[in-house]
Amino acid sequence: MLFYTILALIFSLSMINFFRTNNLLVMLISIELILNSLNIILARIALKTNSPDMILWLIAIIAIAAAEVGLGLAIIIFSYKNYSKINSDEFTKIKEFFR
Amino acid sequence: MTELITLLTLFLMLIITIFIVTTKNINKMLIMFFSIFALTSWIFALMGIKFLAIVYLIVYTGAVVVLFVIAAKTTQQQYVRSYRKPLQVLISIILPILIFWSIIKSENIKTIYNKIDYKTFSELLFNKNFVIVEIISLILLASIVGAINFLKKEN
């Protein structure tokens, strides 16, 4: 019970951090922290219920998180290169750029 | 004993997360971010999933955090601003409560705490679920191609 409560707090704090900033780098860090807490829960449930198949989905989450970081950081560097800012407010400008 | 150490490590992770949320300095944030992943790897090792602990160390602390540091230094980020958004904060408190409450309710506590060895892992990845692993690797490849393509475009 305490195990899940601490992880829920980490999840919640990361979500709050995601919403209260407009810096893309901090947003990505928050998403990584959310996925990290979910990974620990998934591993715990996999061990408790004796289902190693769940570990496969854990590895899938790790791979997708890595892919998301690659694309996210490309967007950040793109935004900085073209607009000298890495704020989420610049997203509308990026959308116009690809039209 | 292992359970107690795991809980203490989780508590340390919670303190570090609070520090990440409250700090304005992005360099300090990244150092704490690194330690979160190192601690997660330690938790996996304590749970007996050594393969995953090693993967976590290689993928996250070795690659992802380094990428974040490079991005922070390239974009010359030093301090971050934060805003007050009460509705979003409320959502981020309620949503985890709902998710974790359902997890706790559905968990079967009486089952045994088993260890997963390398043989089970290799069978799982390259025998039983070979197609899923290939799809995941294709997603990774697509993200690499996408990132390169994204940065190639010029204003």
gemmi code that builds the backbone of each chain (N, CA, C; Angstrom):
import gemmi

chains = {
    "A": [
        ("MET", (0.826, -1.216, 0.000), (0.000, 0.000, 0.000), (0.862, 1.269, 0.000)),
        ("LEU", (1.879, 1.294, 0.901), (2.773, 2.451, 1.003), (3.581, 2.616, -0.283)),
        ("PHE", (3.960, 1.464, -0.843), (4.717, 1.422, -2.100), (3.978, 2.214, -3.188)),
        ("TYR", (2.672, 1.879, -3.358), (1.867, 2.534, -4.400), (1.575, 3.990, -4.052)),
        ("THR", (1.434, 4.281, -2.766), (1.147, 5.666, -2.370), (2.309, 6.591, -2.727)),
        ("ILE", (3.542, 6.123, -2.435), (4.712, 6.952, -2.751), (4.804, 7.158, -4.261)),
        ("LEU", (4.558, 6.074, -5.021), (4.620, 6.185, -6.479), (3.514, 7.092, -7.010)),
        ("ALA", (2.328, 7.036, -6.380), (1.233, 7.924, -6.790), (1.610, 9.379, -6.551)),
        ("LEU", (2.318, 9.635, -5.446), (2.766, 11.001, -5.147), (3.773, 11.483, -6.193)),
        ("ILE", (4.704, 10.578, -6.559), (5.699, 10.935, -7.580), (4.990, 11.249, -8.900)),
        ("PHE", (4.019, 10.387, -9.248), (3.221, 10.565, -10.475), (2.515, 11.922, -10.449)),
        ("SER", (1.876, 12.211, -9.326), (1.103, 13.443, -9.173), (1.992, 14.683, -9.261)),
        ("LEU", (3.121, 14.639, -8.556), (4.049, 15.785, -8.569), (4.600, 16.029, -9.973)),
        ("SER", (4.889, 14.931, -10.684), (5.410, 15.071, -12.051), (4.354, 15.689, -12.958)),
        ("MET", (3.083, 15.281, -12.767), (2.000, 15.852, -13.568), (1.828, 17.335, -13.284)),
        ("ILE", (1.929, 17.698, -11.999), (1.829, 19.120, -11.627), (2.959, 19.905, -12.295)),
        ("ASN", (4.159, 19.330, -12.259), (5.318, 19.974, -12.888), (5.108, 20.137, -14.391)),
        ("PHE", (4.448, 19.152, -14.995), (4.174, 19.214, -16.440), (3.235, 20.381, -16.761)),
        ("PHE", (2.218, 20.562, -15.923), (1.200, 21.573, -16.219), (1.638, 22.992, -15.874)),
        ("ARG", (2.505, 23.143, -14.879), (2.784, 24.489, -14.408), (3.920, 25.205, -15.150)),
        ("THR", (4.473, 24.551, -16.153), (5.542, 25.209, -16.907), (5.206, 25.266, -18.394)),
        ("ASN", (5.885, 26.158, -19.114), (5.724, 26.153, -20.567), (7.061, 25.873, -21.255)),
        ("ASN", (8.042, 25.448, -20.449), (9.351, 25.081, -20.977), (9.297, 23.619, -21.458)),
        ("LEU", (9.619, 23.418, -22.748), (9.494, 22.075, -23.329), (10.423, 21.051, -22.668)),
        ("LEU", (11.598, 21.515, -22.257), (12.569, 20.604, -21.628), (12.026, 20.063, -20.294)),
        ("VAL", (11.455, 20.960, -19.509), (10.882, 20.557, -18.218), (9.671, 19.644, -18.445)),
        ("MET", (8.896, 19.938, -19.502), (7.739, 19.093, -19.830), (8.189, 17.662, -20.148)),
        ("LEU", (9.259, 17.553, -20.936), (9.784, 16.219, -21.287), (10.298, 15.486, -20.052)),
        ("ILE", (10.987, 16.223, -19.172), (11.491, 15.625, -17.928), (10.318, 15.079, -17.102)),
        ("SER", (9.221, 15.850, -17.051), (8.042, 15.419, -16.287), (7.424, 14.160, -16.877)),
        ("ILE", (7.342, 14.101, -18.218), (6.780, 12.903, -18.870), (7.641, 11.680, -18.543)),
        ("GLU", (8.961, 11.871, -18.559), (9.864, 10.763, -18.232), (9.653, 10.274, -16.798)),
        ("LEU", (9.431, 11.226, -15.891), (9.214, 10.848, -14.478), (7.904, 10.089, -14.315)),
        ("ILE", (6.869, 10.517, -15.055), (5.570, 9.816, -15.007), (5.748, 8.380, -15.499)),
        ("LEU", (6.413, 8.227, -16.640), (6.632, 6.884, -17.203), (7.485, 6.024, -16.280)),
        ("ASN", (8.427, 6.675, -15.597), (9.299, 5.959, -14.661), (8.498, 5.371, -13.498)),
        ("SER", (7.596, 6.172, -12.935), (6.784, 5.662, -11.817), (5.867, 4.528, -12.288)),
        ("LEU", (5.340, 4.650, -13.509), (4.487, 3.582, -14.045), (5.287, 2.299, -14.295)),
        ("ASN", (6.536, 2.468, -14.730), (7.410, 1.306, -14.954), (7.619, 0.511, -13.674)),
        ("ILE", (7.859, 1.236, -12.575), (8.099, 0.552, -11.294), (6.844, -0.224, -10.867)),
        ("ILE", (5.672, 0.399, -11.064), (4.414, -0.275, -10.701), (4.220, -1.532, -11.541)),
        ("LEU", (4.475, -1.402, -12.841), (4.290, -2.536, -13.749), (5.216, -3.696, -13.365)),
        ("ALA", (6.471, -3.360, -13.012), (7.425, -4.400, -12.597), (6.955, -5.085, -11.321)),
        ("ARG", (6.449, -4.291, -10.387), (5.958, -4.832, -9.111), (4.775, -5.785, -9.347)),
        ("ILE", (3.831, -5.342, -10.205), (2.656, -6.176, -10.471), (3.075, -7.459, -11.200)),
        ("ALA", (4.035, -7.325, -12.144), (4.520, -8.500, -12.879), (5.108, -9.536, -11.942)),
        ("LEU", (5.843, -9.065, -10.931), (6.457, -9.993, -9.974), (5.433, -10.583, -9.011)),
        ("LYS", (4.525, -9.735, -8.584), (3.518, -10.192, -7.605), (2.555, -11.195, -8.204)),
        ("THR", (2.162, -10.965, -9.464), (1.184, -11.860, -10.085), (1.855, -12.991, -10.875)),
        ("ASN", (3.188, -13.023, -10.805), (3.983, -14.046, -11.491), (3.663, -14.120, -12.990)),
        ("SER", (3.664, -12.968, -13.645), (3.419, -12.938, -15.082), (4.560, -12.207, -15.796)),
        ("PRO", (5.587, -12.967, -16.230), (6.732, -12.319, -16.888), (6.375, -11.635, -18.199)),
        ("ASP", (5.212, -11.963, -18.778), (4.776, -11.308, -20.020), (4.657, -9.792, -19.854)),
        ("MET", (4.347, -9.386, -18.643), (4.186, -7.952, -18.372), (5.501, -7.201, -18.545)),
        ("ILE", (6.613, -7.920, -18.297), (7.935, -7.304, -18.430), (8.154, -6.856, -19.884)),
        ("LEU", (7.572, -7.588, -20.824), (7.691, -7.215, -22.235), (7.100, -5.825, -22.468)),
        ("TRP", (5.953, -5.567, -21.856), (5.327, -4.243, -22.004), (6.145, -3.178, -21.303)),
        ("LEU", (6.851, -3.591, -20.253), (7.759, -2.663, -19.576), (8.885, -2.244, -20.513)),
        ("ILE", (9.432, -3.234, -21.226), (10.497, -2.945, -22.187), (9.939, -2.082, -23.329)),
        ("ALA", (8.670, -2.353, -23.709), (8.026, -1.537, -24.747), (7.915, -0.086, -24.287)),
        ("ILE", (7.559, 0.119, -23.014), (7.460, 1.489, -22.481), (8.818, 2.180, -22.517)),
        ("ILE", (9.882, 1.430, -22.136), (11.236, 2.002, -22.150), (11.607, 2.434, -23.567)),
        ("ALA", (11.316, 1.553, -24.554), (11.666, 1.859, -25.948), (10.879, 3.056, -26.459)),
        ("ILE", (9.584, 3.091, -26.141), (8.749, 4.208, -26.606), (9.174, 5.511, -25.924)),
        ("ALA", (9.553, 5.435, -24.643), (10.045, 6.631, -23.940), (11.319, 7.143, -24.588)),
        ("ALA", (12.199, 6.209, -24.983), (13.446, 6.614, -25.639), (13.148, 7.273, -26.981)),
        ("ALA", (12.192, 6.698, -27.741), (11.808, 7.278, -29.032), (11.209, 8.668, -28.846)),
        ("GLU", (10.376, 8.799, -27.807), (9.731, 10.076, -27.511), (10.769, 11.143, -27.132)),
        ("VAL", (11.798, 10.744, -26.391), (12.856, 11.686, -26.012), (13.609, 12.154, -27.260)),
        ("GLY", (13.898, 11.216, -28.162), (14.600, 11.569, -29.404), (13.828, 12.593, -30.206)),
        ("LEU", (12.545, 12.335, -30.409), (11.709, 13.270, -31.184), (11.497, 14.586, -30.433)),
        ("GLY", (11.250, 14.484, -29.133), (11.001, 15.675, -28.314), (12.193, 16.613, -28.318)),
        ("LEU", (13.389, 16.056, -28.160), (14.577, 16.901, -28.145), (14.850, 17.489, -29.537)),
        ("ALA", (14.483, 16.740, -30.595), (14.609, 17.287, -31.964), (13.691, 18.498, -32.117)),
        ("ILE", (12.468, 18.391, -31.578), (11.522, 19.526, -31.636), (12.086, 20.717, -30.857)),
        ("ILE", (12.668, 20.441, -29.679), (13.226, 21.519, -28.846), (14.344, 22.254, -29.591)),
        ("ILE", (15.263, 21.476, -30.174), (16.392, 22.101, -30.866), (15.905, 22.843, -32.121)),
        ("PHE", (14.907, 22.272, -32.785), (14.306, 22.935, -33.951), (13.694, 24.276, -33.542)),
        ("SER", (12.946, 24.244, -32.438), (12.289, 25.460, -31.947), (13.329, 26.522, -31.579)),
        ("TYR", (14.404, 26.089, -30.934), (15.448, 27.033, -30.526), (16.168, 27.620, -31.741)),
        ("LYS", (16.402, 26.738, -32.746), (17.128, 27.166, -33.950), (16.345, 28.227, -34.719)),
        ("ASN", (15.021, 28.042, -34.788), (14.211, 28.940, -35.615), (13.596, 30.107, -34.857)),
        ("TYR", (13.286, 29.935, -33.581), (12.599, 30.999, -32.837), (13.361, 31.464, -31.601)),
        ("SER", (14.527, 30.868, -31.330), (15.367, 31.206, -30.165), (14.633, 31.042, -28.820)),
        ("LYS", (13.587, 30.238, -28.814), (12.853, 29.970, -27.571), (12.480, 28.488, -27.545)),
        ("ILE", (12.284, 27.939, -26.347), (11.795, 26.554, -26.288), (10.526, 26.488, -25.449)),
        ("ASN", (9.607, 27.410, -25.745), (8.338, 27.429, -25.017), (7.253, 26.696, -25.791)),
        ("SER", (6.284, 26.164, -25.056), (5.175, 25.469, -25.722), (4.292, 26.461, -26.490)),
        ("ASP", (4.405, 27.759, -26.167), (3.626, 28.778, -26.886), (4.058, 28.881, -28.353)),
        ("GLU", (5.273, 28.410, -28.631), (5.794, 28.509, -30.003), (5.226, 27.416, -30.909)),
        ("PHE", (4.458, 26.498, -30.340), (3.948, 25.365, -31.115), (3.079, 25.805, -32.291)),
        ("THR", (2.294, 26.861, -32.103), (1.432, 27.337, -33.194), (2.280, 27.804, -34.370)),
        ("LYS", (3.429, 28.408, -34.045), (4.334, 28.882, -35.116), (4.933, 27.689, -35.848)),
        ("ILE", (5.269, 26.620, -35.099), (5.852, 25.426, -35.722), (4.837, 24.793, -36.681)),
        ("LYS", (3.565, 24.802, -36.283), (2.503, 24.253, -37.125), (2.416, 25.034, -38.441)),
        ("GLU", (2.532, 26.352, -38.325), (2.486, 27.190, -39.535), (3.680, 26.918, -40.434)),
        ("PHE", (4.806, 26.633, -39.831), (6.042, 26.395, -40.589), (5.917, 25.163, -41.490)),
        ("PHE", (5.197, 24.135, -41.042), (5.090, 22.898, -41.804), (3.930, 22.886, -42.791)),
        ("ARG", (3.198, 23.976, -42.914), (2.083, 24.054, -43.857), (2.581, 24.224, -45.290)),
    ],
    "B": [
        ("MET", (13.356, -7.314, 4.781), (14.493, -6.383, 4.715), (14.570, -5.710, 3.350)),
        ("THR", (14.455, -6.535, 2.278), (14.501, -5.992, 0.907), (13.358, -5.008, 0.688)),
        ("GLU", (12.193, -5.391, 1.237), (11.002, -4.532, 1.108), (11.245, -3.172, 1.760)),
        ("LEU", (11.917, -3.196, 2.928), (12.195, -1.956, 3.660), (13.168, -1.067, 2.881)),
        ("ILE", (14.218, -1.696, 2.327), (15.198, -0.919, 1.543), (14.520, -0.324, 0.308)),
        ("THR", (13.640, -1.117, -0.328), (12.914, -0.623, -1.505), (12.062, 0.586, -1.135)),
        ("LEU", (11.386, 0.493, 0.001), (10.534, 1.607, 0.441), (11.360, 2.854, 0.748)),
        ("LEU", (12.525, 2.647, 1.385), (13.404, 3.791, 1.689), (13.901, 4.447, 0.408)),
        ("THR", (14.252, 3.601, -0.587), (14.714, 4.128, -1.876), (13.596, 4.932, -2.552)),
        ("LEU", (12.362, 4.388, -2.467), (11.215, 5.093, -3.050), (10.983, 6.432, -2.357)),
        ("PHE", (11.167, 6.436, -1.041), (10.988, 7.672, -0.279), (12.029, 8.714, -0.704)),
        ("LEU", (13.253, 8.236, -0.936), (14.320, 9.126, -1.415), (13.961, 9.685, -2.793)),
        ("MET", (13.376, 8.817, -3.624), (12.928, 9.244, -4.952), (11.865, 10.325, -4.855)),
        ("LEU", (10.976, 10.175, -3.882), (9.912, 11.170, -3.673), (10.511, 12.525, -3.291)),
        ("ILE", (11.520, 12.497, -2.398), (12.174, 13.750, -1.977), (12.845, 14.417, -3.176)),
        ("ILE", (13.514, 13.592, -3.998), (14.193, 14.130, -5.184), (13.169, 14.731, -6.157)),
        ("THR", (12.006, 14.049, -6.315), (10.960, 14.569, -7.208), (10.448, 15.912, -6.699)),
        ("ILE", (10.280, 16.030, -5.374), (9.845, 17.322, -4.795), (10.880, 18.403, -5.123)),
        ("PHE", (12.159, 18.034, -5.027), (13.231, 18.984, -5.353), (13.151, 19.392, -6.827)),
        ("ILE", (12.889, 18.417, -7.717), (12.785, 18.705, -9.160), (11.638, 19.679, -9.425)),
        ("VAL", (10.511, 19.461, -8.729), (9.333, 20.310, -8.936), (9.590, 21.724, -8.418)),
        ("THR", (10.315, 21.843, -7.301), (10.474, 23.163, -6.683), (11.643, 23.970, -7.234)),
        ("THR", (12.665, 23.302, -7.756), (13.840, 24.062, -8.209), (13.569, 24.834, -9.505)),
        ("LYS", (14.293, 25.932, -9.662), (14.164, 26.742, -10.882), (15.397, 26.553, -11.774)),
        ("ASN", (16.462, 26.031, -11.172), (17.716, 25.856, -11.903), (17.688, 24.539, -12.681)),
        ("ILE", (17.827, 24.637, -13.993), (17.694, 23.448, -14.835), (18.886, 22.490, -14.693)),
        ("ASN", (20.059, 23.011, -14.345), (21.223, 22.134, -14.158), (21.039, 21.222, -12.943)),
        ("LYS", (20.534, 21.816, -11.869), (20.254, 21.023, -10.654), (19.165, 19.995, -10.951)),
        ("MET", (18.168, 20.429, -11.737), (17.065, 19.547, -12.108), (17.574, 18.315, -12.857)),
        ("LEU", (18.533, 18.531, -13.758), (19.064, 17.417, -14.549), (19.896, 16.452, -13.705)),
        ("ILE", (20.622, 17.002, -12.722), (21.410, 16.132, -11.830), (20.462, 15.238, -11.016)),
        ("MET", (19.368, 15.850, -10.537), (18.373, 15.088, -9.776), (17.666, 14.054, -10.661)),
        ("PHE", (17.433, 14.443, -11.900), (16.809, 13.561, -12.885), (17.669, 12.305, -13.082)),
        ("PHE", (18.972, 12.520, -13.146), (19.929, 11.412, -13.278), (19.820, 10.475, -12.065)),
        ("SER", (19.774, 11.075, -10.878), (19.737, 10.238, -9.666), (18.428, 9.454, -9.549)),
        ("ILE", (17.332, 10.015, -10.078), (16.045, 9.282, -10.071), (16.196, 7.977, -10.853)),
        ("PHE", (16.820, 8.041, -12.020), (16.956, 6.835, -12.840), (17.940, 5.838, -12.220)),
        ("ALA", (18.978, 6.365, -11.604), (19.924, 5.474, -10.923), (19.214, 4.728, -9.776)),
        ("LEU", (18.365, 5.447, -9.054), (17.615, 4.825, -7.950), (16.591, 3.814, -8.469)),
        ("THR", (15.964, 4.133, -9.611), (15.006, 3.186, -10.199), (15.711, 1.890, -10.586)),
        ("SER", (16.899, 2.040, -11.151), (17.697, 0.869, -11.509), (18.000, 0.023, -10.264)),
        ("TRP", (18.306, 0.713, -9.186), (18.583, 0.049, -7.894), (17.343, -0.697, -7.398)),
        ("ILE", (16.169, -0.075, -7.571), (14.910, -0.721, -7.150), (14.672, -2.006, -7.953)),
        ("PHE", (14.918, -1.931, -9.262), (14.742, -3.121, -10.107), (15.710, -4.236, -9.689)),
        ("ALA", (16.927, -3.836, -9.348), (17.913, -4.825, -8.884), (17.457, -5.473, -7.579)),
        ("LEU", (16.869, -4.652, -6.705), (16.352, -5.180, -5.434), (15.189, -6.135, -5.655)),
        ("MET", (14.378, -5.814, -6.684), (13.226, -6.672, -6.994), (13.650, -8.018, -7.590)),
        ("GLY", (14.873, -8.071, -8.070), (15.377, -9.313, -8.664), (15.337, -9.321, -10.175)),
        ("ILE", (14.964, -8.165, -10.798), (14.958, -8.091, -12.268), (16.264, -7.402, -12.690)),
        ("LYS", (17.359, -8.176, -12.637), (18.675, -7.577, -12.890), (18.835, -7.110, -14.326)),
        ("PHE", (18.216, -7.850, -15.255), (18.299, -7.494, -16.673), (17.736, -6.087, -16.895)),
        ("LEU", (16.590, -5.838, -16.305), (15.926, -4.541, -16.455), (16.733, -3.427, -15.779)),
        ("ALA", (17.356, -3.749, -14.648), (18.191, -2.769, -13.947), (19.341, -2.325, -14.844)),
        ("ILE", (19.963, -3.293, -15.523), (21.080, -2.966, -16.417), (20.585, -2.160, -17.618)),
        ("VAL", (19.425, -2.582, -18.181), (18.842, -1.847, -19.317), (18.537, -0.402, -18.915)),
        ("TYR", (18.020, -0.235, -17.714), (17.698, 1.111, -17.226), (18.955, 1.970, -17.114)),
        ("LEU", (20.012, 1.358, -16.571), (21.265, 2.115, -16.431), (21.802, 2.530, -17.795)),
        ("ILE", (21.740, 1.590, -18.752), (22.302, 1.888, -20.083), (21.425, 2.900, -20.819)),
        ("VAL", (20.118, 2.630, -20.871), (19.222, 3.464, -21.690), (18.990, 4.830, -21.058)),
        ("TYR", (18.635, 4.849, -19.782), (18.260, 6.132, -19.178), (19.456, 6.950, -18.697)),
        ("THR", (20.216, 6.396, -17.752), (21.316, 7.211, -17.219), (22.437, 7.372, -18.237)),
        ("GLY", (22.547, 6.409, -19.133), (23.637, 6.483, -20.117), (23.292, 7.256, -21.367)),
        ("ALA", (22.031, 7.241, -21.786), (21.680, 7.872, -23.062), (20.691, 9.023, -22.908)),
        ("VAL", (19.569, 8.762, -22.269), (18.503, 9.773, -22.208), (18.952, 11.025, -21.434)),
        ("VAL", (19.558, 10.824, -20.254), (19.965, 11.982, -19.448), (21.059, 12.775, -20.163)),
        ("VAL", (21.962, 12.077, -20.843), (23.024, 12.759, -21.591), (22.410, 13.613, -22.709)),
        ("LEU", (21.389, 13.067, -23.380), (20.680, 13.829, -24.416), (20.042, 15.087, -23.836)),
        ("PHE", (19.451, 14.942, -22.652), (18.821, 16.091, -21.989), (19.868, 17.162, -21.661)),
        ("VAL", (21.019, 16.721, -21.161), (22.084, 17.673, -20.808), (22.550, 18.410, -22.066)),
        ("ILE", (22.732, 17.654, -23.158), (23.166, 18.274, -24.421), (22.134, 19.294, -24.892)),
        ("ALA", (20.839, 18.914, -24.811), (19.777, 19.829, -25.252), (19.745, 21.087, -24.379)),
        ("ALA", (19.928, 20.903, -23.067), (19.903, 22.062, -22.161), (21.066, 23.001, -22.434)),
        ("LYS", (22.229, 22.405, -22.724), (23.411, 23.245, -22.982), (23.329, 23.898, -24.364)),
        ("THR", (22.778, 23.172, -25.350), (22.654, 23.736, -26.699), (21.680, 24.917, -26.694)),
        ("THR", (20.583, 24.750, -25.968), (19.573, 25.822, -25.966), (19.846, 26.870, -24.888)),
        ("GLN", (20.977, 26.734, -24.188), (21.440, 27.695, -23.173), (20.362, 27.983, -22.119)),
        ("GLN", (19.797, 26.908, -21.600), (18.785, 27.060, -20.568), (19.437, 27.127, -19.196)),
        ("GLN", (19.010, 28.065, -18.378), (19.552, 28.166, -17.028), (18.440, 28.118, -15.972)),
        ("TYR", (17.441, 28.967, -16.176), (16.346, 29.020, -15.203), (14.997, 28.843, -15.898)),
        ("VAL", (14.036, 28.265, -15.180), (12.699, 28.074, -15.760), (11.650, 28.846, -14.961)),
        ("ARG", (10.619, 29.286, -15.670), (9.518, 29.990, -15.005), (8.366, 29.021, -14.786)),
        ("SER", (7.605, 29.266, -13.745), (6.428, 28.417, -13.513), (5.181, 29.287, -13.341)),
        ("TYR", (4.033, 28.711, -13.660), (2.763, 29.441, -13.597), (1.790, 28.730, -12.675)),
        ("ARG", (0.809, 29.486, -12.188), (-0.216, 28.876, -11.333), (-1.408, 28.465, -12.185)),
        ("LYS", (-1.680, 27.176, -12.222), (-2.820, 26.674, -12.995), (-3.633, 25.738, -12.094)),
        ("PRO", (-4.579, 26.260, -11.317), (-5.280, 25.445, -10.303), (-6.059, 24.255, -10.859)),
        ("LEU", (-6.707, 24.440, -12.019), (-7.522, 23.352, -12.577), (-6.637, 22.156, -12.960)),
        ("GLN", (-5.525, 22.446, -13.620), (-4.607, 21.382, -14.036), (-4.002, 20.671, -12.825)),
        ("VAL", (-3.696, 21.454, -11.784), (-3.139, 20.864, -10.550), (-4.163, 19.921, -9.918)),
        ("LEU", (-5.429, 20.335, -9.949), (-6.508, 19.497, -9.406), (-6.614, 18.186, -10.190)),
        ("ILE", (-6.536, 18.296, -11.525), (-6.595, 17.095, -12.377), (-5.413, 16.181, -12.040)),
        ("SER", (-4.223, 16.768, -11.877), (-3.048, 15.939, -11.613), (-3.040, 15.335, -10.217)),
        ("ILE", (-3.921, 15.790, -9.361), (-4.048, 15.135, -8.051), (-5.113, 14.034, -8.126)),
        ("ILE", (-6.235, 14.348, -8.778), (-7.362, 13.397, -8.829), (-7.053, 12.184, -9.712)),
        ("LEU", (-6.471, 12.432, -10.885), (-6.208, 11.332, -11.841), (-5.311, 10.224, -11.254)),
        ("PRO", (-4.150, 10.570, -10.643), (-3.339, 9.506, -10.024), (-4.069, 8.759, -8.916)),
        ("ILE", (-4.895, 9.491, -8.143), (-5.644, 8.830, -7.055), (-6.551, 7.745, -7.649)),
        ("LEU", (-7.264, 8.082, -8.733), (-8.166, 7.122, -9.376), (-7.399, 5.920, -9.938)),
        ("ILE", (-6.289, 6.213, -10.645), (-5.505, 5.126, -11.263), (-4.936, 4.195, -10.191)),
        ("PHE", (-4.293, 4.784, -9.181), (-3.607, 3.967, -8.186), (-4.580, 3.259, -7.249)),
        ("TRP", (-5.729, 3.869, -7.021), (-6.746, 3.215, -6.206), (-7.232, 1.940, -6.906)),
        ("SER", (-7.453, 2.037, -8.219), (-7.895, 0.855, -8.968), (-6.806, -0.219, -9.003)),
        ("ILE", (-5.531, 0.212, -9.057), (-4.422, -0.759, -9.041), (-4.387, -1.503, -7.706)),
        ("ILE", (-4.490, -0.730, -6.620), (-4.440, -1.339, -5.284), (-5.604, -2.302, -5.088)),
        ("LYS", (-6.783, -1.913, -5.575), (-7.981, -2.752, -5.433), (-7.835, -4.074, -6.190)),
        ("SER", (-7.241, -3.994, -7.395), (-7.172, -5.193, -8.238), (-5.992, -6.099, -7.914)),
        ("GLU", (-5.082, -5.652, -7.058), (-3.877, -6.438, -6.781), (-4.161, -7.637, -5.877)),
        ("ASN", (-3.651, -8.784, -6.289), (-3.783, -9.982, -5.465), (-2.562, -10.088, -4.542)),
        ("ILE", (-2.747, -9.811, -3.278), (-1.612, -9.712, -2.351), (-1.053, -11.092, -1.984)),
        ("LYS", (-1.889, -12.125, -2.089), (-1.469, -13.441, -1.615), (-0.454, -14.142, -2.525)),
        ("THR", (-0.279, -13.649, -3.740), (0.647, -14.313, -4.665), (2.106, -14.169, -4.223)),
        ("ILE", (2.952, -15.064, -4.729), (4.344, -15.125, -4.261), (5.205, -14.119, -5.030)),
        ("TYR", (6.208, -13.584, -4.347), (7.132, -12.617, -4.923), (8.215, -13.390, -5.684)),
        ("ASN", (8.020, -13.559, -6.986), (8.948, -14.390, -7.762), (10.071, -13.590, -8.413)),
        ("LYS", (11.127, -14.289, -8.754), (12.242, -13.646, -9.459), (12.223, -14.091, -10.915)),
        ("ILE", (12.578, -13.157, -11.813), (12.571, -13.487, -13.241), (14.016, -13.575, -13.713)),
        ("ASP", (14.411, -14.725, -14.250), (15.809, -14.910, -14.652), (16.021, -14.572, -16.140)),
        ("TYR", (17.269, -14.659, -16.558), (17.644, -14.286, -17.933), (17.021, -15.213, -18.974)),
        ("LYS", (16.888, -16.492, -18.616), (16.341, -17.474, -19.557), (14.887, -17.127, -19.896)),
        ("THR", (14.134, -16.798, -18.864), (12.727, -16.414, -19.083), (12.660, -15.172, -19.959)),
        ("PHE", (13.577, -14.242, -19.694), (13.617, -12.999, -20.462), (13.884, -13.249, -21.939)),
        ("SER", (14.915, -14.058, -22.200), (15.285, -14.304, -23.603), (14.178, -15.057, -24.333)),
        ("GLU", (13.534, -15.984, -23.641), (12.415, -16.705, -24.258), (11.255, -15.761, -24.541)),
        ("LEU", (11.065, -14.855, -23.609), (9.970, -13.885, -23.732), (10.184, -12.936, -24.910)),
        ("LEU", (11.440, -12.495, -25.048), (11.719, -11.486, -26.073), (11.912, -12.074, -27.461)),
        ("PHE", (12.664, -13.143, -27.568), (13.059, -13.617, -28.907), (12.388, -14.911, -29.344)),
        ("ASN", (11.459, -15.404, -28.574), (10.766, -16.626, -28.964), (9.253, -16.430, -29.000)),
        ("LYS", (8.729, -16.055, -27.845), (7.279, -15.971, -27.692), (6.697, -14.703, -28.332)),
        ("ASN", (7.352, -13.570, -28.068), (6.805, -12.288, -28.535), (7.735, -11.614, -29.539)),
        ("PHE", (8.231, -12.371, -30.464), (9.223, -11.870, -31.419), (8.662, -10.702, -32.248)),
        ("VAL", (7.410, -10.824, -32.684), (6.788, -9.800, -33.553), (6.668, -8.461, -32.826)),
        ("ILE", (6.263, -8.512, -31.561), (6.103, -7.265, -30.789), (7.446, -6.550, -30.650)),
        ("VAL", (8.507, -7.326, -30.377), (9.846, -6.743, -30.247), (10.270, -6.084, -31.556)),
        ("GLU", (9.946, -6.744, -32.679), (10.286, -6.168, -33.991), (9.523, -4.866, -34.226)),
        ("ILE", (8.244, -4.836, -33.825), (7.432, -3.615, -33.991), (8.031, -2.466, -33.159)),
        ("ILE", (8.446, -2.799, -31.923), (9.060, -1.781, -31.052), (10.338, -1.237, -31.688)),
        ("SER", (11.139, -2.138, -32.258), (12.387, -1.683, -32.887), (12.095, -0.806, -34.104)),
        ("LEU", (11.003, -1.112, -34.829), (10.608, -0.269, -35.967), (10.171, 1.124, -35.506)),
        ("ILE", (9.466, 1.167, -34.354), (9.054, 2.468, -33.789), (10.293, 3.309, -33.468)),
        ("LEU", (11.303, 2.661, -32.865), (12.551, 3.364, -32.536), (13.237, 3.890, -33.787)),
        ("LEU", (13.279, 3.040, -34.827), (13.899, 3.449, -36.094), (13.151, 4.637, -36.693)),
        ("ALA", (11.796, 4.563, -36.656), (10.978, 5.653, -37.205), (11.228, 6.955, -36.453)),
        ("SER", (11.415, 6.853, -35.123), (11.670, 8.071, -34.346), (13.018, 8.686, -34.706)),
        ("ILE", (14.014, 7.832, -34.947), (15.347, 8.344, -35.334), (15.251, 9.051, -36.681)),
        ("VAL", (14.577, 8.394, -37.644), (14.417, 8.986, -38.987), (13.627, 10.296, -38.887)),
        ("GLY", (12.560, 10.277, -38.065), (11.741, 11.469, -37.881), (12.540, 12.624, -37.306)),
        ("ALA", (13.353, 12.346, -36.277), (14.157, 13.393, -35.644), (15.151, 13.996, -36.625)),
        ("ILE", (15.810, 13.138, -37.407), (16.795, 13.639, -38.385), (16.085, 14.484, -39.443)),
        ("ASN", (14.944, 13.984, -39.923), (14.168, 14.692, -40.942), (13.665, 16.043, -40.423)),
        ("PHE", (13.280, 16.042, -39.164), (12.752, 17.260, -38.539), (13.826, 18.341, -38.474)),
        ("LEU", (15.040, 17.951, -38.113), (16.123, 18.929, -37.958), (16.737, 19.334, -39.296)),
        ("LYS", (16.465, 18.552, -40.340), (17.020, 18.884, -41.663), (16.314, 20.082, -42.296)),
        ("LYS", (15.021, 20.256, -41.943), (14.253, 21.359, -42.528), (14.797, 22.693, -42.029)),
        ("GLU", (14.923, 23.634, -42.944), (15.451, 24.945, -42.565), (14.433, 26.035, -42.838)),
        ("ASN", (14.548, 27.066, -42.039), (13.581, 28.166, -42.184), (13.886, 29.013, -43.428)),
    ],
}
model = gemmi.Model(1)
for chain_id, residues in chains.items():
    chain = gemmi.Chain(chain_id)
    for i, (resn, *xyz) in enumerate(residues, 1):
        res = gemmi.Residue()
        res.name, res.seqid = resn, gemmi.SeqId(i, " ")
        for name, pos in zip(("N", "CA", "C"), xyz):
            atom = gemmi.Atom()
            atom.name, atom.element = name, gemmi.Element(name[0])
            atom.pos, atom.b_iso = gemmi.Position(*pos), 0.0
            res.add_atom(atom)
        chain.add_residue(res)
    model.add_chain(chain)
structure = gemmi.Structure()
structure.add_model(model)
structure.setup_entities()
